[in-house]
Amino acid sequence: MHLKDASLLLQVRAYIDSNLHRNLPISKLCREFNTNKTSLQERFRAYCGISLHAFLQQSRMERAVVLLRETDEPVKFVAMQCGYRRVHSFNKAFKSYAQLPPGAYRRSSLQFTESMCAVESNINPAKSYTA
């Protein structure tokens, strides 16, 4: 891959990361970076190993996971921060990604965190363990 292509694709990835809350059709990315759709999609797949659309969806779901774990914001807010205008569409995409609806995922991650905190508080750092 040429340095010029790598630089463009890094810029596209950075643009996507900082604009996940927006509607990002591939046509908009092409206009933003002055390239054609087929060329951008082919170069992205060659460089990243996945399609541009799959990367966008994966990035949105990874952001959703972080927001669900680390904030108390309503699912509707999380959906909007991940570029979804309709909560139903977000719920469907998230369930496909995490095998749980967003609310259930948040509850299960909170339970896991609470149980890990309970385990850590029972550990005696002064106790010596030998093999």
N, C-alpha and C positions, 0 to 999 in steps of 0.2 A: 504494500500500500504506500502510496506517495505521502510525503509529509503534509502536503496541502490537503489531501483527503482526510488524514488523521486529525489535522487541526480543525477542519470544518465539522467533523463528527464530534469532536470534544466540545465545540461550541454548541452544537445542536443538543448534546446531552446536558450541558450546563443550562441552556435555555429551557429545556423541558423541566429540569429539577427546580428552577426558580419560578416556573409558571404552571405548576401542576394544578393550581386552583382555577385555571382558565380552560376554556374549551380550546383544544389544540389539534384541530384537524391537520393532516399531513399537508394539505394544500397551503395552510397558513405557514407552516414551517418552511415550505418551499419558497414562498414569497419572502419570508423573513431572511432567508439565507441565499436568495437569488439562484435557485437551482430547480431542476425539474423533478417531478415526483418519482419517476422510475429510477433515475440516477441516484437520488437520495436514498430511496429504499434499498437499492442494490448495494450501495456503499455501506449503509448502516448494517445490513445483514452480514456483509463480508467482514466488517470491523468488529461488530459486537456479538455475532453468532446468533442473534435473534432478530426478528422483524422489528421495525420501528414501532408498529402498533403494539406488539407484545411488550417491548421495552416501556412504552408509555403506560400500559396497564399495570405492569409489574411495579413501576415506580409509584404509581398511584396507590396500589395496595400496600406497598412498604410504608408509605407515608401514613396511610390509614391505620396500620398496625401500631405505629409509634403514637399517633394521636389517641387511639383508643386505650393504649396502655398508660400513657403519661398525662392525660388530661381527663377532666370530667365533662368536657364539652358534649353537648347532645350529638347523637348520630347524624342528625341533619347538618350540623356545623361541620362535622368531620367529612361528610359527603361533599359539601361545598368546597372545603379546603383541598379536596382531592379531584376537583374538576367535574363533579356530578351535579347536575341541576335537579335531578329527580332522586329522592331517597330510595325509591323502589329499585331503580337501576343500580345504585350503589350497593344496596343490600344483596341483590342478586349476584353482582360481580364479587363482592366480598365473600359471600358464602361459597362461591365457586373456588375462590382462592384459598380460604382458610378452613373450609368444611364446617363453618359455624356462621350464623348471622352475626353482625357486628356487636349487638348487645350481649349475646351469649359469649362471644369471644372476650369482650371486656370483663364480664363477670368471671370467666375462667382464668383470665390472666391476673385478676385481682386476688382470686383465691390462691393461685400459685404463689404470688408475691407474698401474701400474708403467711402462707405455710412455710415459705423459705425464711421469712423473718423470724418465725417461731423456732425453727430449727437452729438458726444462727444464734438466737438469744440463749439457747440451751447448751451451746458449746462453751466449754471451759478452756480459755486460751492458756491457762497455766498448766493444764494437764499435759503430760508428756506421753507421746505415742511412740512405741518402738516396734520394729518389724521382727 
